Amino acid sequence: MSAALEIHVPIQPEVLFTIAGVIPVTNTLFTSWIVIVVLIAFALISTRKMQAVPAGLQNVAETIVEVLLALGEQVAGPRARSFLPLVATLFLYILFSNWIGILPGFGSIPALRSSNSDLSITAAMALTVFVWVQVVGFRADPKTYFIKFLWPGMLIEIVTELARPVSLAFRLWGNIIAGFILVEVMLQIAPVLVPAAFLALELGVGAIQALIFAVLTLAFLSMATAHGGESHAEAAHAH
């Protein structure tokens, strides 16, 4: 009787090296740096010689911005323009991270692994969103921001605010790590034809997860500034 097939898929990121012997650099963090460099290079090249009639990479960049702004305005209205830098950056980073993670070599080469398959990275993005939601909410209307944390609704409001980043982090990580495990298992079982279908599926999943994260971020920012927008509109109407 043949031995049972043993399949091993590492869940935890692998530490490649440490900085100053203290800060560990994992393969997911290393991939994250690659994605950041690619995005920065794309931004610099596409805006290096701006033209009134866009062409080439400038046209691609402007199309991306216009599509994301149009989507943002459907969710958050006119305020979407002020949220766009953060939301667009998160969307593009997550999208590129998800897509680069299914390229040949990622997963099989120890130094390369999708950054969003690391809970610490998705949690860092969710924490960034949480902090910025509090900042824009306070800026929009300090009085309303503090009133919502007063009793009797204080406990519900605190739990709601804390649940949002937890949900963001685990939703993105859970979907990406599930896809990572599925692809790795299929590569070990049938390394030629079957994994190709799952890789194509992961392209769609990667785009959808980036979009969900961006839309939820927009929604949280919009809700945080809703009262401030109403207050400013009422003040302008009164004058």
N, C-alpha and C positions, 0 to 999 in steps of 0.2 A: 504494500500500500504506500502510495507516495505521501510525502510529508505535506502537511497543510500549508497553504500559501500564507506567508507572514507578511503583513502589510504594516508599515510604520510611517505615520505622518506626524511630524513634529508640530505641536500646537504652539509651544513657547518660541519666541524669536531667539535666534542664536547670537551670542555675543561674539563679535569679530575681534575687537580690541578695546582697550580702555584709553581714555585721555587723561594724562597725568596720573595714571594708575588708579583713578577714582571714578571717572565718568565712563560707564560702559556704552559702547557703540554697537548696537545690534544690526542684523542684516535688514530689518525693517526700517531702522533709522537711516542706514546707509542708502537704501532705495529712496527714502523720503528726500534726502539731499540731492539725489539724481533728478527727481521730479522737480524740485525747486530750481535747480540749475537750468533744466529744460524750459520751464515756464519763464524764468527771468530772461533767458536767451531769446525766447520767442517774443517777449514784450519789447526787448531792446531792438531786435532786428526789424520787427514790424512797425516800430515807430521811429526808426532812425532817419528816414527821409519821408516825412509826411507830405502828402499831396492832396490838393483840393478834390481831385478825382482819384479815389483809392484804387490801388491795383496790387496784385500779389498778396504778400502776407499782411499788408495794411488792410486790404479788403477783407481778408479772413478775420483779422482782429476786430475790425469795426462791425462785421456781421455778428460775431460772438457777443460783443457788447450790446448791440441793438436787440438781439434775440433775448438776452438775459434781462435787459431793461424792460422790454415789452412784457415778458413773463412777470417780472417784479411788479410792474404797475398793475397787473391784473390781481395780484395778491395784496399789495400794500398801497396802491394808488400813487399819488405824486411823491410820497415820502420814499418810494423805492429808489429814487436817484441817489439819495444820501446814503442808503444802505448798500448800494451796488458794489463799492470797492471791497467790502468784507464778503458779501455773498458771492460775488463773481470769483474772488480769490479762492474761497472754500470750494465752490463748484468745480473750478478748473483743477485745483489740486487733487480733489477726491477722484474726479474723472480720470485724470492722467495716472494717478496712483493705481486705480482699479484696472485700467487698460494695460499699463506697463507690466502689471503683475501677471498677465497671461501670455506675455511674450516668451519665446523659447529660451530656456535657461532659468527662468524665474521659478524657484521652488527646488529645481534639481541642482542648481549651483548654490552652495551654502550662503554666499555673500549677497544673493539677490532674492528678495521676497517682498510681495506687496505690502506696502506700509500700513494699509488699512486692515490687514489681518493681525495687527498689534493693537490690543485694547488701550494701551497707554497713549498711542498716537490719536486714536479716535476720541479718547477721553480728553486729551489736550485741546483738540478742536472744539469739542462740546463745552469745555470750560471757558474757552475764549468767547464763544457765543454767549454763555451765561453771564460773564463779566460785562460784555458789551451791551447786553440787554438791560442790565441794571444801570449802566452809565447813561444810555440814551433815554431810559425811562425817567431817571432823575433829572436829566437836562430838560426833558420835555415839560415836566410839571413836578417840581420837588414836593409840593404840598400833597398832591395825589399819590405820589410815590410812597411817602411815609405813612399816609393815612391807611393805605391798604394793608399795612403790616400791624395795625392796631387791633386790639381785641374787639369783637369776638371772632373776626375772620382771620386773625393772625396765623393760627396753626395751619389752616387750609391753604393760605397764600404761600407760606413758607414751604410746605410740602409740595405744592404745585411748582414753585420756582425751582426747587431742587430736583424734582422728578424730570424736568425737561432736559437738562444736560445728561442725566443718567440714561434717559430714553434715546437721545441722539447718539450717544457713544455706543451703547449696546446694540442698537438697531443696525448701525453701519457695520460695526465689528462682527456681529453675528452673521449677517448675510455674506460678508466677504470671507470670513473664516470657513463658513459652510461651503462656499464655492471652491475655496482653496483645497479643502479636504477632499471634496468630490473629484476635482480634477486630478489631484495627486493619486487618489485611489485608482481612478480609471487609467491613469498613465502606467501604473504598476500592473494592472490586470490586462489591459489591451492597449499597448503603447502606440498604435498607429491610427486606426480609423475612428474608433469610438470617442476618444478624447477630443477630436476635432469638433464634434457636435457640441460637446460641453463647453469648449473654449468659445465657440460662437455664441452660446447662450450666456456665458459670463460677460461678453461684450455688452449685451443688452442689460444685464443685471447691474453691471458697473455704472452704466449711464443712468439707470433708474435710481440707484442708491445715491448718486451724486445729486440728482435732481431733487429727491426727497429731502436730503439734508439741507439743500439750499432753500427750498420752499418752506420748510419748517423754521429755518432761521429767519426768513423774511416774515413769516407769520408771528413769531415771537417778538421780533423787533417792532412790527406794526402794532401788536397789542400793547407793547410797553409804551408806545408813543401816542396811542389813540386819544387818551384824555388830554395830553398836551396839545395835540392838534386841534381838538375841539375848543380848548380854552383860548388858544391864539385866534381861532376863527371868530369866537364870540367877542373877544376884545376888539378885533379889527372891525366887526360889524357895529359894535357900540360906538366906535369913533366915526 
